[in-house]
Amino acid sequence: MESNASLINKFILSLQSKNFSRHTLRAYTADLKDVENYMAEHNLTAAEFFTHTKLRGYLGVTSEGDYKKNTVLRKISVMRSFAKYLLKHEVIKNNPFKLLPLPKREKLLPKFLTQEETDRLIDTAANQGKLPARDKALFELIYSSGLRRSEVTGLSIKDIDLNLGVVRVMGKGSKERLVPITDLAIEALKEYLSTRGVYNSGDPLFLNRLGGRLTGDGLAYLVKNITIKANLARKVTAHSLRHSFATHMLNNGCDLRSLQEMLGHKSLSATQVYTHVSLDRLKKIYGQTHPRSKE
């Protein structure tokens, strides 16, 4: 009988072949390592563990830990995917999650920057970054097109068309999309590329200080550093700029369907989370247009 560790490794390899992001693979690996340890502790094979009764016991232990509800739900999602893999390869005969009641996901509102905070962050990147031309182009592009961390660090020079003003993005599930770029981002990218000297179209768009491709972790460190220099008294990540892009677009009249396309969301419901931030704008319009309003 194949070991639990071997089954998990093969499952992770199958996800790699589907071009799952490094961040997602790390999360899957960590969550399944917890499952593997639990199975080893209780002397269970994967076939014995993935039953309705055993899963209820494991989820009970997990829920009692210091995990947020959405973290528990992510762990459940990982196990469901693994269970489907085991079912496909006939390691288990039934899907144990079919009869398992699951907790509802907490609706967390996206954390975004105000327009003034966004401008300050980009200005700081352009003037106080260690590689100002690169940092300005990087921050402008993320905010310009609402790119994910893995998407922007995965770009090559050939993915940018500065004449048409679009960026070709490989999103989640290897889904490709074209997203417009602002004039300011185009100018910043031109300036940055002029500092690169000789390069090939297949070269990484954004380089680190050693000349290699800028990684997701490198980007995270860079954003943290620029945030401190900008004196923003809050936690800011690359995803904050993506949230800010979506929020500001919606507040300025962008329709949900177009925003969904630009963000690369599979479903409209994922985009609708940003509608809450349009409340101030709606109130303003309401106050200006309703005949009984005092504004």
TORKOL-4160 file (C-alpha; in steps of 0.2 Angstrom, whole numbers, padded with zeros to 4 digits, m for minus):
295
<pt num="1" X="0000" Y="0000" Z="0000"/>
<pt num="2" X="0007" Y="0017" Z="m0005"/>
<pt num="3" X="0012" Y="0028" Z="0010"/>
<pt num="4" X="0003" Y="0044" Z="0015"/>
<pt num="5" X="0018" Y="0055" Z="0011"/>
<pt num="6" X="0019" Y="0047" Z="m0007"/>
<pt num="7" X="0001" Y="0051" Z="m0010"/>
<pt num="8" X="0003" Y="0069" Z="m0004"/>
<pt num="9" X="0018" Y="0072" Z="m0015"/>
<pt num="10" X="0010" Y="0065" Z="m0030"/>
<pt num="11" X="m0005" Y="0076" Z="m0027"/>
<pt num="12" X="0006" Y="0092" Z="m0025"/>
<pt num="13" X="0015" Y="0087" Z="m0042"/>
<pt num="14" X="m0001" Y="0086" Z="m0050"/>
<pt num="15" X="m0005" Y="0104" Z="m0045"/>
<pt num="16" X="0012" Y="0109" Z="m0051"/>
<pt num="17" X="0008" Y="0102" Z="m0068"/>
<pt num="18" X="m0008" Y="0113" Z="m0068"/>
<pt num="19" X="0003" Y="0129" Z="m0065"/>
<pt num="20" X="m0004" Y="0133" Z="m0047"/>
<pt num="21" X="0006" Y="0147" Z="m0040"/>
<pt num="22" X="0020" Y="0145" Z="m0028"/>
<pt num="23" X="0010" Y="0153" Z="m0014"/>
<pt num="24" X="m0004" Y="0141" Z="m0017"/>
<pt num="25" X="0008" Y="0126" Z="m0017"/>
<pt num="26" X="0016" Y="0131" Z="m0001"/>
<pt num="27" X="m0001" Y="0133" Z="0007"/>
<pt num="28" X="m0007" Y="0116" Z="0001"/>
<pt num="29" X="0009" Y="0108" Z="0006"/>
<pt num="30" X="0009" Y="0115" Z="0024"/>
<pt num="31" X="m0010" Y="0110" Z="0026"/>
<pt num="32" X="m0007" Y="0093" Z="0020"/>
<pt num="33" X="0008" Y="0091" Z="0031"/>
<pt num="34" X="m0003" Y="0094" Z="0046"/>
<pt num="35" X="m0015" Y="0080" Z="0039"/>
<pt num="36" X="0000" Y="0068" Z="0037"/>
<pt num="37" X="0006" Y="0071" Z="0055"/>
<pt num="38" X="m0012" Y="0068" Z="0061"/>
<pt num="39" X="m0013" Y="0052" Z="0051"/>
<pt num="40" X="0004" Y="0046" Z="0058"/>
<pt num="41" X="m0001" Y="0050" Z="0076"/>
<pt num="42" X="m0017" Y="0040" Z="0075"/>
<pt num="43" X="m0009" Y="0026" Z="0064"/>
<pt num="44" X="m0021" Y="0029" Z="0049"/>
<pt num="45" X="m0019" Y="0027" Z="0031"/>
<pt num="46" X="m0027" Y="0040" Z="0019"/>
<pt num="47" X="m0041" Y="0027" Z="0015"/>
<pt num="48" X="m0044" Y="0026" Z="0033"/>
<pt num="49" X="m0043" Y="0044" Z="0037"/>
<pt num="50" X="m0054" Y="0050" Z="0023"/>
<pt num="51" X="m0071" Y="0045" Z="0030"/>
<pt num="52" X="m0085" Y="0055" Z="0037"/>
<pt num="53" X="m0082" Y="0050" Z="0055"/>
<pt num="54" X="m0063" Y="0053" Z="0055"/>
<pt num="55" X="m0064" Y="0069" Z="0046"/>
<pt num="56" X="m0077" Y="0076" Z="0059"/>
<pt num="57" X="m0064" Y="0071" Z="0072"/>
<pt num="58" X="m0050" Y="0080" Z="0063"/>
<pt num="59" X="m0060" Y="0096" Z="0060"/>
<pt num="60" X="m0065" Y="0096" Z="0078"/>
<pt num="61" X="m0047" Y="0097" Z="0083"/>
<pt num="62" X="m0043" Y="0110" Z="0070"/>
<pt num="63" X="m0057" Y="0121" Z="0075"/>
<pt num="64" X="m0052" Y="0121" Z="0093"/>
<pt num="65" X="m0035" Y="0128" Z="0088"/>
<pt num="66" X="m0030" Y="0146" Z="0086"/>
<pt num="67" X="m0036" Y="0147" Z="0068"/>
<pt num="68" X="m0047" Y="0160" Z="0060"/>
<pt num="69" X="m0063" Y="0153" Z="0053"/>
<pt num="70" X="m0057" Y="0157" Z="0035"/>
<pt num="71" X="m0040" Y="0147" Z="0038"/>
<pt num="72" X="m0050" Y="0132" Z="0044"/>
<pt num="73" X="m0061" Y="0134" Z="0028"/>
<pt num="74" X="m0045" Y="0134" Z="0018"/>
<pt num="75" X="m0038" Y="0119" Z="0026"/>
<pt num="76" X="m0055" Y="0110" Z="0022"/>
<pt num="77" X="m0054" Y="0116" Z="0004"/>
<pt num="78" X="m0037" Y="0108" Z="0003"/>
<pt num="79" X="m0043" Y="0092" Z="0010"/>
<pt num="80" X="m0057" Y="0091" Z="m0002"/>
<pt num="81" X="m0046" Y="0093" Z="m0017"/>
<pt num="82" X="m0035" Y="0080" Z="m0010"/>
<pt num="83" X="m0050" Y="0068" Z="m0007"/>
<pt num="84" X="m0055" Y="0071" Z="m0025"/>
<pt num="85" X="m0038" Y="0066" Z="m0031"/>
<pt num="86" X="m0039" Y="0050" Z="m0020"/>
<pt num="87" X="m0056" Y="0046" Z="m0027"/>
<pt num="88" X="m0050" Y="0048" Z="m0045"/>
<pt num="89" X="m0035" Y="0036" Z="m0041"/>
<pt num="90" X="m0047" Y="0024" Z="m0032"/>
<pt num="91" X="m0038" Y="0026" Z="m0015"/>
<pt num="92" X="m0055" Y="0029" Z="m0008"/>
<pt num="93" X="m0072" Y="0024" Z="m0014"/>
<pt num="94" X="m0083" Y="0038" Z="m0009"/>
<pt num="95" X="m0081" Y="0057" Z="m0006"/>
<pt num="96" X="m0083" Y="0059" Z="0013"/>
<pt num="97" X="m0086" Y="0078" Z="0011"/>
<pt num="98" X="m0103" Y="0075" Z="0003"/>
<pt num="99" X="m0112" Y="0073" Z="0020"/>
<pt num="100" X="m0101" Y="0084" Z="0030"/>
<pt num="101" X="m0108" Y="0101" Z="0036"/>
<pt num="102" X="m0096" Y="0115" Z="0034"/>
<pt num="103" X="m0095" Y="0132" Z="0042"/>
<pt num="104" X="m0099" Y="0147" Z="0032"/>
<pt num="105" X="m0085" Y="0158" Z="0026"/>
<pt num="106" X="m0083" Y="0175" Z="0035"/>
<pt num="107" X="m0085" Y="0190" Z="0023"/>
<pt num="108" X="m0069" Y="0200" Z="0025"/>
<pt num="109" X="m0069" Y="0217" Z="0017"/>
<pt num="110" X="m0054" Y="0220" Z="0006"/>
<pt num="111" X="m0042" Y="0232" Z="0014"/>
<pt num="112" X="m0038" Y="0246" Z="0002"/>
<pt num="113" X="m0028" Y="0263" Z="0002"/>
<pt num="114" X="m0036" Y="0280" Z="m0001"/>
<pt num="115" X="m0031" Y="0289" Z="m0017"/>
<pt num="116" X="m0020" Y="0300" Z="m0007"/>
<pt num="117" X="m0011" Y="0285" Z="0002"/>
<pt num="118" X="m0009" Y="0277" Z="m0015"/>
<pt num="119" X="m0001" Y="0292" Z="m0023"/>
<pt num="120" X="0011" Y="0294" Z="m0008"/>
<pt num="121" X="0016" Y="0276" Z="m0009"/>
<pt num="122" X="0020" Y="0277" Z="m0028"/>
<pt num="123" X="0029" Y="0294" Z="m0025"/>
<pt num="124" X="0040" Y="0286" Z="m0012"/>
<pt num="125" X="0044" Y="0271" Z="m0023"/>
<pt num="126" X="0049" Y="0283" Z="m0036"/>
<pt num="127" X="0060" Y="0294" Z="m0025"/>
<pt num="128" X="0066" Y="0284" Z="m0011"/>
<pt num="129" X="0067" Y="0266" Z="m0018"/>
<pt num="130" X="0084" Y="0258" Z="m0019"/>
<pt num="131" X="0081" Y="0256" Z="m0038"/>
<pt num="132" X="0069" Y="0271" Z="m0041"/>
<pt num="133" X="0065" Y="0268" Z="m0060"/>
<pt num="134" X="0061" Y="0250" Z="m0057"/>
<pt num="135" X="0051" Y="0253" Z="m0041"/>
<pt num="136" X="0041" Y="0267" Z="m0049"/>
<pt num="137" X="0037" Y="0256" Z="m0064"/>
<pt num="138" X="0033" Y="0241" Z="m0053"/>
<pt num="139" X="0021" Y="0251" Z="m0041"/>
<pt num="140" X="0013" Y="0260" Z="m0056"/>
<pt num="141" X="0009" Y="0244" Z="m0065"/>
<pt num="142" X="0002" Y="0235" Z="m0050"/>
<pt num="143" X="m0010" Y="0249" Z="m0047"/>
<pt num="144" X="m0013" Y="0253" Z="m0065"/>
<pt num="145" X="m0019" Y="0235" Z="m0069"/>
<pt num="146" X="m0023" Y="0227" Z="m0052"/>
<pt num="147" X="m0011" Y="0213" Z="m0054"/>
<pt num="148" X="m0008" Y="0199" Z="m0041"/>
<pt num="149" X="0009" Y="0197" Z="m0034"/>
<pt num="150" X="0012" Y="0181" Z="m0043"/>
<pt num="151" X="0006" Y="0189" Z="m0059"/>
<pt num="152" X="0017" Y="0204" Z="m0059"/>
<pt num="153" X="0033" Y="0195" Z="m0054"/>
<pt num="154" X="0029" Y="0182" Z="m0067"/>
<pt num="155" X="0029" Y="0195" Z="m0081"/>
<pt num="156" X="0042" Y="0195" Z="m0095"/>
<pt num="157" X="0046" Y="0210" Z="m0106"/>
<pt num="158" X="0037" Y="0202" Z="m0121"/>
<pt num="159" X="0021" Y="0203" Z="m0110"/>
<pt num="160" X="0020" Y="0222" Z="m0111"/>
<pt num="161" X="0014" Y="0231" Z="m0126"/>
<pt num="162" X="0018" Y="0249" Z="m0123"/>
<pt num="163" X="0011" Y="0254" Z="m0140"/>
<pt num="164" X="m0006" Y="0247" Z="m0137"/>
<pt num="165" X="m0005" Y="0250" Z="m0118"/>
<pt num="166" X="m0009" Y="0233" Z="m0112"/>
<pt num="167" X="m0001" Y="0219" Z="m0102"/>
<pt num="168" X="m0004" Y="0201" Z="m0105"/>
<pt num="169" X="m0006" Y="0192" Z="m0089"/>
<pt num="170" X="m0006" Y="0173" Z="m0084"/>
<pt num="171" X="m0018" Y="0172" Z="m0070"/>
<pt num="172" X="m0025" Y="0159" Z="m0059"/>
<pt num="173" X="m0028" Y="0142" Z="m0067"/>
<pt num="174" X="m0016" Y="0147" Z="m0082"/>
<pt num="175" X="m0030" Y="0159" Z="m0088"/>
<pt num="176" X="m0023" Y="0172" Z="m0099"/>
<pt num="177" X="m0030" Y="0190" Z="m0100"/>
<pt num="178" X="m0026" Y="0207" Z="m0107"/>
<pt num="179" X="m0027" Y="0222" Z="m0095"/>
<pt num="180" X="m0025" Y="0240" Z="m0100"/>
<pt num="181" X="m0011" Y="0250" Z="m0093"/>
<pt num="182" X="m0012" Y="0269" Z="m0088"/>
<pt num="183" X="m0002" Y="0282" Z="m0097"/>
<pt num="184" X="0008" Y="0285" Z="m0081"/>
<pt num="185" X="0013" Y="0267" Z="m0080"/>
<pt num="186" X="0018" Y="0266" Z="m0098"/>
<pt num="187" X="0029" Y="0281" Z="m0095"/>
<pt num="188" X="0037" Y="0273" Z="m0080"/>
<pt num="189" X="0040" Y="0257" Z="m0089"/>
<pt num="190" X="0048" Y="0266" Z="m0103"/>
<pt num="191" X="0060" Y="0275" Z="m0091"/>
<pt num="192" X="0064" Y="0259" Z="m0082"/>
<pt num="193" X="0067" Y="0249" Z="m0098"/>
<pt num="194" X="0079" Y="0263" Z="m0104"/>
<pt num="195" X="0090" Y="0259" Z="m0088"/>
<pt num="196" X="0091" Y="0240" Z="m0092"/>
<pt num="197" X="0103" Y="0242" Z="m0107"/>
<pt num="198" X="0102" Y="0227" Z="m0119"/>
<pt num="199" X="0089" Y="0214" Z="m0115"/>
<pt num="200" X="0078" Y="0201" Z="m0124"/>
<pt num="201" X="0060" Y="0200" Z="m0125"/>
<pt num="202" X="0059" Y="0184" Z="m0115"/>
<pt num="203" X="0069" Y="0192" Z="m0101"/>
<pt num="204" X="0060" Y="0195" Z="m0084"/>
<pt num="205" X="0052" Y="0212" Z="m0083"/>
<pt num="206" X="0056" Y="0216" Z="m0066"/>
<pt num="207" X="0074" Y="0211" Z="m0059"/>
<pt num="208" X="0081" Y="0211" Z="m0042"/>
<pt num="209" X="0097" Y="0219" Z="m0037"/>
<pt num="210" X="0107" Y="0204" Z="m0042"/>
<pt num="211" X="0100" Y="0204" Z="m0059"/>
<pt num="212" X="0088" Y="0189" Z="m0057"/>
<pt num="213" X="0069" Y="0189" Z="m0058"/>
<pt num="214" X="0061" Y="0198" Z="m0044"/>
<pt num="215" X="0052" Y="0185" Z="m0033"/>
<pt num="216" X="0035" Y="0186" Z="m0024"/>
<pt num="217" X="0045" Y="0187" Z="m0007"/>
<pt num="218" X="0056" Y="0200" Z="m0014"/>
<pt num="219" X="0041" Y="0211" Z="m0019"/>
<pt num="220" X="0033" Y="0208" Z="m0002"/>
<pt num="221" X="0049" Y="0215" Z="0006"/>
<pt num="222" X="0050" Y="0229" Z="m0006"/>
<pt num="223" X="0032" Y="0235" Z="m0003"/>
<pt num="224" X="0035" Y="0234" Z="0016"/>
<pt num="225" X="0050" Y="0244" Z="0015"/>
<pt num="226" X="0042" Y="0258" Z="0004"/>
<pt num="227" X="0027" Y="0258" Z="0016"/>
<pt num="228" X="0038" Y="0262" Z="0030"/>
<pt num="229" X="0047" Y="0276" Z="0021"/>
<pt num="230" X="0030" Y="0283" Z="0015"/>
<pt num="231" X="0025" Y="0284" Z="0034"/>
<pt num="232" X="0009" Y="0275" Z="0031"/>
<pt num="233" X="0003" Y="0269" Z="0048"/>
<pt num="234" X="m0005" Y="0253" Z="0042"/>
<pt num="235" X="0000" Y="0236" Z="0035"/>
<pt num="236" X="0001" Y="0237" Z="0016"/>
<pt num="237" X="0005" Y="0223" Z="0004"/>
<pt num="238" X="0005" Y="0221" Z="m0015"/>
<pt num="239" X="m0012" Y="0215" Z="m0014"/>
<pt num="240" X="m0017" Y="0231" Z="m0005"/>
<pt num="241" X="m0013" Y="0240" Z="m0022"/>
<pt num="242" X="m0024" Y="0227" Z="m0031"/>
<pt num="243" X="m0038" Y="0230" Z="m0019"/>
<pt num="244" X="m0036" Y="0249" Z="m0021"/>
<pt num="245" X="m0036" Y="0248" Z="m0040"/>
<pt num="246" X="m0053" Y="0238" Z="m0039"/>
<pt num="247" X="m0060" Y="0250" Z="m0026"/>
<pt num="248" X="m0055" Y="0266" Z="m0035"/>
<pt num="249" X="m0061" Y="0259" Z="m0052"/>
<pt num="250" X="m0078" Y="0255" Z="m0045"/>
<pt num="251" X="m0080" Y="0272" Z="m0036"/>
<pt num="252" X="m0076" Y="0281" Z="m0052"/>
<pt num="253" X="m0090" Y="0272" Z="m0062"/>
<pt num="254" X="m0082" Y="0256" Z="m0068"/>
<pt num="255" X="m0095" Y="0242" Z="m0071"/>
<pt num="256" X="m0093" Y="0226" Z="m0062"/>
<pt num="257" X="m0092" Y="0215" Z="m0077"/>
<pt num="258" X="m0077" Y="0225" Z="m0084"/>
<pt num="259" X="m0069" Y="0225" Z="m0067"/>
<pt num="260" X="m0071" Y="0206" Z="m0066"/>
<pt num="261" X="m0062" Y="0204" Z="m0083"/>
<pt num="262" X="m0048" Y="0215" Z="m0077"/>
<pt num="263" X="m0046" Y="0207" Z="m0061"/>
<pt num="264" X="m0046" Y="0189" Z="m0068"/>
<pt num="265" X="m0060" Y="0184" Z="m0057"/>
<pt num="266" X="m0069" Y="0167" Z="m0062"/>
<pt num="267" X="m0085" Y="0173" Z="m0054"/>
<pt num="268" X="m0094" Y="0189" Z="m0052"/>
<pt num="269" X="m0097" Y="0186" Z="m0034"/>
<pt num="270" X="m0078" Y="0187" Z="m0031"/>
<pt num="271" X="m0079" Y="0205" Z="m0038"/>
<pt num="272" X="m0095" Y="0210" Z="m0029"/>
<pt num="273" X="m0085" Y="0211" Z="m0013"/>
<pt num="274" X="m0079" Y="0228" Z="m0018"/>
<pt num="275" X="m0096" Y="0235" Z="m0020"/>
<pt num="276" X="m0097" Y="0240" Z="m0001"/>
<pt num="277" X="m0083" Y="0253" Z="m0004"/>
<pt num="278" X="m0094" Y="0262" Z="m0016"/>
<pt num="279" X="m0107" Y="0266" Z="m0002"/>
<pt num="280" X="m0099" Y="0284" Z="0000"/>
<pt num="281" X="m0100" Y="0287" Z="m0018"/>
<pt num="282" X="m0118" Y="0281" Z="m0019"/>
<pt num="283" X="m0123" Y="0291" Z="m0004"/>
<pt num="284" X="m0115" Y="0307" Z="m0013"/>
<pt num="285" X="m0125" Y="0303" Z="m0029"/>
<pt num="286" X="m0141" Y="0300" Z="m0019"/>
<pt num="287" X="m0138" Y="0316" Z="m0009"/>
<pt num="288" X="m0136" Y="0326" Z="m0026"/>
<pt num="289" X="m0150" Y="0318" Z="m0035"/>
<pt num="290" X="m0164" Y="0314" Z="m0023"/>
<pt num="291" X="m0177" Y="0328" Z="m0023"/>
<pt num="292" X="m0180" Y="0326" Z="m0004"/>
<pt num="293" X="m0161" Y="0326" Z="0000"/>
<pt num="294" X="m0154" Y="0341" Z="0010"/>
<pt num="295" X="m0138" Y="0341" Z="0000"/>
